[in-house]
């Protein structure tokens, strides 16, 4: 039934009910009428919310959405904006080379699927600004993703129907999504946003569909929509971490539902346990399985050494084809040249060179963490008494509790701890390379403590990749520890390495392994037989690396970029974004939303809490004229829409990372549906004699008119931008003025 409710006089209610009976549109009963009878049920026991007329409307909306998203989609034959990143990532899935990115893999795998279906062989790397070669069908690749962007339109219609919108209101909500220029233009390139928006819309649809069947617990339809919601949540978070906001929305909605069940009379403990278990299985376990499953596919497709290998731990690299870690000896002995890998994600390998020195300490070179493989990462492991020759035979292996020294291969300096607390940022002992191999001291000594061995080899000796161990300084009693802190500029912002006296014996920050070894005395081993792939460990590791990389995406205060904008400006559309070069003869795309829809939806989102406060005060004063069940129906629909807007928008104010206008688009989807909902409610409250159809038609026509007005910037403009100066509705829009030209 219609969700809109309001306080109205009895005579107004009677007039409105009479008008509803005469309406040509087959809508549910108006909310101002007396409590209506239960809705008719379909043959499967579902509410009859979707009939043949709805199906016709859905097909029509889908067709128009596809037209707007696909129209002249291949007009610009140049790698544009973030196509350079995501097109390249998609190509990696075709050629199988491992890469690193800040986003989960699903949307990028869909990019790769589109490239594969277009016949791409993975050789083109999508350099920014380059013209697509003839063998790359970029038009199909863009069109494949544009379909996801088009699907949010019929999904919006179906969601509106489940939330109690009439057909006119649901069509209005879908049309608002259809005729927003920003949602349209973002769907016309090789980007991650179209799948993200599609999966977000699917999650909202699933939540609304499940709510519509809440009175049919454990029925097939109830289970179907609950499982659909969980799967959609898994897909959303697997596309981008913004999906966590969608999970929060559904989680809060589910918690409210369960608490209501707990408060209801007659609910048995067994029934409550069944409800909690069903939600946990479908909304926690299922999304987690989908998320992990996407990484399983990700790892299975990217089996060859690539640019992102250095971000992963040694055992992962040892199973990659053509990896340098996979082709080396498994044995380590005194005299071997090694690299030391920390088990703290993000730290990398222990690095040093003669140009990195602590301020005021000319004889102390910095030893710190370096993610990549460089010449300064190599150390020679020698005995406590003397330096060993790499050709010495028989080889002396490093046993548990053995004491060794580490000599930097390039600078010939020992790795040592300070004789007192001299660390730059705390009271822990700093680690550095000091003097040279002729001036050894007790501060150079390290005792090996083997923690575990993952290969079939015995645990008593260090082996490459598969042995985890700690290094303790006998002189100071401290443990070599990696940290996530960064050194200042004089340390090139490398990860800090310390020797801690704290109790860190079970901390991953003190765990080390030998990632590479150079020693001609030993034959290369087959690491694919020695190392097992562990999906959960690899997924956890790469997600921590993703989080760390994402946190590094902070704006540069000394550099202005016209594409960046703050979250405070998004709802007001203050800073639209040039997506491509703004040269007069280039095809130009401008990410600007439909101003009418953005400003109206922003007004609704800002006014909604005040609206609730007003009704709450009226209720407290005993002046509320809500009929039984009306407030509940209004709350059920509006809380999802406003809550989705708030949860997808407000957290950006807490983030330090660089932000762009397109980060607002998931919030905009919820805001547009809320706008349609409020228009429908306003008409029900104040225009009871009006049929909802002309009101919706007028709103749709206004949105479509503004969309057409701005369509040259959506479908591509190949003439000088000054000819569109009349579209610069705000002085902050850089539609004409060359503030900072894109590349």
N, C-alpha and C positions, 0 to 999 in steps of 0.2 A: 504494500500500500504506500501511498505518497508519504514521504518523510516530513514535509514541511508542516509546521505548526505555528500557531500564534494565539495571542490573546485577542478575542474579538467578541463583540456583543452578540447575544442570542439571535437578534433579528438579522444581523449580518451573516450569521451561520446559516440561517434558514434560506436566505437569498442565495448564498453561495452553493448550498446543497442543491437548490433548484436549478441553478445554472449548470452545475456539474451533470445533472441528469440529461440536459439538452446538448451537452458537448458532443461534437461529432467524433472526437478522438476517444478511442477506447482506453481510457486511463483508469487507474485505481481511484477509489473514493477520495475526496478532498479531506484534508485533515481538520478543517474547521467544522465539518459535519459531525454528527453524533458518532460515537465509536462504531465503525463499520463491522460487518460480519467478517469472519475469517475468509481469506482469499481462496479461490478455487484451486484445486489440486490437480496436477497432471497425472497421467497413468502410472508414473513411477513414484508418486507421493511427493513430488517436488512442487513448490509454489509455481503457479502458471505465470511466470514473469517473462517468458520469452516465447513468442508465437511466430507465425509465418510473416506477419507484418514487421516484426523485429528483425527477422532474418533478411527480409528485403532491404530494410534500412541499413543493416550491417554490410550487405554486399555493395550497396550504393556508396556508403561511406568509404569502404575499402578501395573501391575503384577510383574514387576521386583522390584519396590519399596516395595511391600509387601514381596517379597522374601528376600530382604536385611534386612528389619525391623523385620521379624518374624523368620529368620533362627536361630535355636538353642537359642531361646529367654529364655527358661527356664533352661538353662545350669547351672546357679548359683542359688542354692536353698536357698539362704541366703538373709535376709533383707539388702539391699545394699544402701549406701549413703542416699539420702533424701527420700527413700521409707519409712524410719522410721517415717517421719513427715506426708507425704501425704497419705500413706497407712492408718495410724491411723486416719487422718481426714476423709478419705472416710468411715472408719468403723463407725464413729460417725453418719453419715447419716443413717446407717442401724439400730443402736441402739437408735438413736434419742436424744443423749446427746449433749448439747450445748458446743461449744469450741470457742476459739479465735485464729485468725491467721492474718498475715499481708496482705494476698492476698484476693481479692474478691472470691466469692464462686463457680463460674461456673465450672472451671477446677477440683476443688475438688469434686464437685457433680458428675462430670463425672467419677472420680476415684471411688466414692461410687457406681455409677451405674455399673461400671465394676465389682466391688466386689459383688454386689447383683446378677448380672447375672451369676457370677461364683459359686453362692451358699453359699457365706460367710455369717455367722450369726452376724458378728460384734463383736465377742468376742476376736479375736486376735488383739493385740494392736501394732504389728509391732516393737518390740524392736530391736534396731540396732545390727546387727551381729548375730541375732538368726536364726536358721534354720526354714524354713516354715513348720508348721505341716501338716500332711496328709490331714486334712479337709480344708485347704486353697489352692485353685487352683490359685497359684500365676502366673503360666504360662498364663492362660486365662486373668488374670487381666493385665499383661504386654502387652499381644497381643491386648487387647481391645484398649489401649492407643496407641500402635504402629500403628494402622490403621490411627489415626490422623496424626502421623508423616509421613506415607506413602502418604497421600493425598496431601501433599504440592508439590509432583512431578508433577502429572497431572495438578494441579492448576497453577504451573509455566508454563507449556506448553500452557495452555489456555490463561494465562495472556500475554505471548509473542505474541501469535497470535493477540490478541486485540491491542497490542502496535505496530503492524505492522511488527513484525518479519515474515520472511518466515518460512516454515515448518522446514527447516534445522536449522535455528537459534533458533526457539522455542524448537526444540528437544535438541539442544545443551544446552540451558538454563535449561531445565528440567533435563538433564543428569548431569549437574554440581550440581544441588541440590541432585540428586539421589546418586551421587558418592562422596559426602562429608562425611568423616568418623565421624565428630563431630555431624552433623545432624542425622546421622544414629544411633550412639550409644546413643544419648540422648533420642531417641524414644523407646528404648528397656527396659525402667524401668518404675516404677510406679511414674511418675513425672507430673508436670503441664506443662512442656515445649511442649510436642507434641500437646495438644489442642491449646496452645497459638500460636505456629507456624502455625497451620492449619488455625486458625481464622485470623491471620495476612495476610496469603496468600489469604484468601477469601476476605479480605478488599481491597487488592491491585487489585485482579481480578475484584471486583465490580467497583472500580474506573476506571480501564482500560476499562471495558465493557461499563460503562456509557459514557466515553469519545468517544468511538467508535460510539455512537449513539447520539452525541451532536447535529448533524444536523437534528435530527428527534424529536424536542421538543414535549413533552407531548404525544408521541405515546405510545402504550402499552409496547414496548421494552424499551423505555426511562424510563418510570415509573418503570418497573420491575428491571432494573439494578440500578436505584437510590435507590429503596427500599432495594434491596439486599445489596448494599453498607452500608446503615444505619444499617441494621440488623447485618451485619458482624462486623461493628465497635462496636456495643453494645456487641456482643459476645466476641470480643477481649479484651475490657476493663473489661468485667466481668470475664475474666480468670486471667488476671494480669493487674496491673496499667501501665505496659509497653504499653498497648493499647492506652494510652493517646498520645503517640508519633505517633501512626498510625492515630489517630483522627486529630492530628496537620497536618500531611501530607495531608490527604484528605481535611481538612479545607483550607489549603493554596491553594491547587489545585482548590478547588471550588471557593474561593475568586478571584483567577485570572480569572477563567471562567466567573464569574459574572461581573467583571470589564470590561472584553472584550465585553460582551453583552451590557454593559452600554455605551461603546465607539462606538459600531457599529451604523451605520446610519440606520434610519428607525425603531429603537426600541422604541416602545411606552411605556409610563409609566405603562400602564396596563400589558403589556407583561413582563416588568421587575419585577413588583410586583409579578406576577405569578411565575416567575423563583425563586425569593427570597423566596417566600412562600413555593414552592415545596422543595427547598433545606433545609429550616429550618425544615419542617415537617419530612423529611426523614433522614436528617443528624444530627439533633439536638434532636428533640422530640423522634423519633423512637429509637436511641441508648440509650437515657435516660430511656425510658420505658422498654427496654430490660434489662438495668442494674438494675433498681429498681425491675423488675419482678424476677430477679435472687435472690435478697435478700428476696423477698416474699416467694419464694420456700425454700430458706435457713432457714428462720424463721419457716416456716410451718413444715419442716422436723425435726428441732431440738427443740422439745417442752419440753424436760426433762432437769432438772438441770444438769449442767456439769461443766467442769473445767474452762470454759470461762465466767460463769455468772457474776463474780465479775467485769468484764469490762463494764457491761451494767448498765443502770440506774435502780432505784428501781422498777418503774412500769413495766418494762420489766421482771424483776426477779419475780415479784408477779404473773405473769401469767404462769410461768414455772412449770411443774409438779415436785413434790417432792422438791420444793424450800423452804428453811427456811423462805424466805420473804413471801411466799404464805400462811404459816401456823402460824399465830400470830394474836394478837388483832389489831383492827383498831383504838382503842382509846389510847390516851396518857394523862397522868395526872401527877401532882406533885408526885415525888417519883418513877416514872417509870425509868427503865434502858433503854437507847436508844443508837443507833448508828446514827451518822450524815453523810449523803451522800451529797456531793457537786454536783451541776448540771453542773460543768465543766468536760467534758470527760477527763479521765486520772488521775484526782485527787484522787478519791476514797473516803474513810472514814476518819474522823478525828481520829488520833491515837496519843497515848503517852505512854511512860513507863519510869520507874525510871532510866534506863541506858542511856537514850538519854538526854543530857544536852548541853546547849549553852556553848561554851568555856568561862571560867572565870566567870561563874555564876552557882555556885553549887546548889543554891536554885531554879533554873529555869529549869524545864524539857521541852523538845521540844514538841510542839503540831504541827503535820504536817499531810500531806495526805498519806494514805496507801491504795493501790488498793484492797488487799485481806481482808478476814474476819479473824480477830485475837482478842485475849482476850483484847488487849490494845485499842480496838476501843470503849469500852463501857463506857458510862457516865450516871450519875444519874442527872435528872433534878429536882431541888429543888426551893423552894420559895426564895424571897429576904431576908426574915426574919430568916428562920430556915430550917434545913434539914427535909424533909418529910419522914415518914415511908411508905414503899410500901404496908402495910396492912391497912393504914388509910382509913376510910370510913365515910361519902361518899367521893368519889374521887373528887379532885379539878382539873378540866381540865385547860389547858393553853390557855388563850384567846388572841385575838389580842391586842397588846400594853401592854401585861403583862410583868412583869420584873421577871427574873429567874436567877438562878446560875446553872452552870454545874460542877459537881464533878466527877473526873475520878475515876471509880470504883476500879481499882487496886491500885492506889497510894494515893487515898483520897485527891487529890489536886484539887484546883479550876482552871478552865480555865479563864485566865485573860489577859489583855493587859498591856503593859508597861506604866509607868507613864510619860515617855518621849520617844523621838525617839531613839530607841536602836537597830533597826533592823540591821541584819548583812550585807545585800546587798543593802538597799535603805533607804529612809527617812520615809517610812511607819512604823507604829507601829508593832512590832512583837508580836506574840501570844504564850503563854506558860502556863504551869501549875506550880503554885508556892505555897510554904508553904503547909498547909493542911486545913481541913475544920474548924479548930478552929480559924483560922486567916483570916477571911473574910475581904474584903475591897471594896470600891466603884469600883475598877478596875475589880472586879469579876462579876459585874452585866451586864445583857444582856436584852435588850428590844426586844420582839418578834414583828415583823411586817409581818403579813400574806399577801402574794401576791395573791395567788389563790388556789382554791380547785377543783380537777378534779373528785371527787366522788359526789354522790347525797347528801352527808352530808352538813350541813350549813358551810359557810366559816368562821365563827367567832371563831372556835377552831382548834387547831392543831390535825391532824390525821396522822396515820402512812402511809407512802408511798405517799398518794394522796395530801398532803398539801405542798405547796412551801412557804417558808418564809425567812426573813432576820433577822439577829441578829445584833443589834446596841448597842454600848457601850455608855451609858448615860454620863459616866465620861469624855470620850475623844471625843465623837461625831463621832467615826469611825464605819465602817461596817465590819463585819467578811468576809474575802474574801479568796477564794482559788486562787492559781496561778499555772501556768505551769512551773515555775522555780523550779530547783532542789537544795536542800541543798547540801553542800559539804560532804566529806566523814564522818565528825563527825556527820552529820545528816542522814547517811545511804542513802543519795541521795533521800530522800522522797520529796514529793511535798511541797513547802513552803506555810505556812498559815500566813496571815497577817491581820491587822485591818487597813483598808485604810480610809483616810479622803477625797479621791477623789470622784467625782460625779459618783458613780457606782450603782445608784438606779435601773437602768434597765439592768444591766450587769448580765449574767448568772453566773459569778464567785462569786457573792454574794448571789446566791440562794441556799437554803438548804432544805432538807427533812429528816424526820425520816425514816430510812430504816428498822430498826428492833426495837422492843420493848419487854421488859420482864416485865410483870406485872400480877400477879395471880388474880387480881381483875376483869380482863376482859376476855371474851370468845374470841376464835379465830374467825376471820371473813372469808368470802368467797371472796377473792380478785378478782377472775375471774368475779364476778358480779360488783365489784367496779372499776375495771381498764379496760380501753379500750386499745387495741393494735393500735398504730399509725405507719403505715408503713414508712411514710416519716421521722418522727422523729427518729424511730429506725434505719433506714438506714443511716441517717445523723450522728447519734451518733456512730454507729459501724464503719463508715468510718473515723471519726475523731480518734477513738481509733486505727484503723489500721494504719493511718498515723503516729500517735504518736509512736506506736510499731515499725514501719518501720524506723523511725528516730533514734531509739535506737540501730539499727543493725549497729554499727560502728566497725571498726577493732580495735583490741587491739594492741597498739604499742609495748607492752612488751611481746607479744606472737606471734611467727611465726607459720602460718598454711600453709601447702603446697598446700591446695586447693584454697587459695585466690590469686588474681592477680589484677593488676591495669589496667584500661581501655587503657592506652597507649600501653600496650603489646599485646592486643588482636588481632589487625589486622596483626601483625607480627608473631603470634603464638609462642611467646617466652616461655610461661609457660603453657604447657598442664597439665591436672589435673588427678591425680589418683582418681578413683571413688570408689575403694574398697580396701580391704586389699591387701598388696603386698607380702604376704608370698609365698614361692616357690610352695606350694601345693594348693594354692587357685586359683579360676578362676578370672583372672584379666581383668579389663576394663580400658582403658586409653582414656580420652576425648582429643583426638588430632584431629585436622581437616586435611583435605587433603592439604598438604603443597603447592602443585602446584596451587590449586584453591585459597587458602587463600592469598598467596603472589601475584598471578596475579590479583585477584580482588582488593586487597589493592592498587596495583599500578594503576589500573584503577580509583579507587575512589580518589586517591591523584592527579592524572593527569587531572581529568575531569575539575576542575575549571581553570587550566592552559590552557586546550584545549579551553574552552569558551573564556578566555581572549585573546588568540591568534587570534581566529576568529573575536572577537570584534575589535581588533586593525587593522586587515586587512580590515574590513568593514569601519572603520573610515578613513583609508588611501585610500579608494576607490579601493581596490585591491581584493575585495571579488568576487568570481565566483559562489556564491549560485544561484541556479535557483529559480524562484518564488515558494514559499511554502515549499522548502526543509528545511530551517532552522526551520520553524514551526514544521514540522514533526519530525525532530531530537529532538527539545526541548520538544515536548509533551511526547515522550517516556523517554528520558534521565532524565528529571527533576523529574519524579516519582521515578525512580530507584536510582539515586544519592541522591535525597532528602530523600527517605526512609532510605537509609543507614545513612546519616548524622543525621537525626532526631532521629533515634533509637540508635545511637552510641554516639554522642557528648555530650548529656545531662549527661552521666555518669561521665564526668569530673567535673560536678558541685555538684555531690552527695557525701555526707560524709559516706554513708552506705558501708558495706562490699560488695565487688564485686567478681564475679567468671567468669570464661571463658564462661560459657553457657549464660551469659547475652549478649554476642555479637551475638548469633545465629540469632535473628530477623534481625539485621543489615546485617549479612552475607547473608541472603536470598536475600535481595535487591542487595547486592554487586555481587552475583553470576549471577543474571539476567543482571546486568549492564556489567559484564565481557563478557557474550555471545553477548550482544548488540554491544559492542565495537569491538569484534572480527569480527562480521558480517560487521560492518562499515569499519574496516580496510581492509577486503577483497574486499569490494566494491570500496574503494578508490584506492588501490594499486595493486590489483590482479583482474582486471575487466574481464580477459579472463577465469578465473577459475570459475567453477561451485561451488556454496556454499555447495553442498553436500559433496565433499571430504574434504573441510576445516573443516566442522562441524564434520565429521567422525574422522578426525585426532585429533581434540580437545577432543572429547568424548573418544577416545581410550586412550589418554594420561591420562585423569582424571580417567578412569576406571582402568588403570594399577597401578597408585599410590594408588587408593582405595584398590585394591586387595593386594598390598604390605603391607598396614597397617591393613588389615582386621583381623589378629590375635588379635589385640588390640581392635577391634570393636566387634567381635563375641565371645571374651573370650579366654584368654591364660592361660592354667593350668600347665605350666612348668616354671622353673626359668626365671625371666625376663632378666637375662644376655644373654640368648640365642637370644634375640631380640636387642642386643646392636647396631646392624647395622642400626636400625631404629631411633636411637637418632641423628637426623640430626643437631641439635643445641646443644651446650654445656649446655644450660639452661634447657634442657628437663630432668626431673628426672625419666626417663624410667628405669634406672638401679640403679643409686645412691640412697641410702636410706637417703634422707634428713630429712624426717619426715613421718613416716609410717602412713597410714590411718587406721581407725578402721571400 
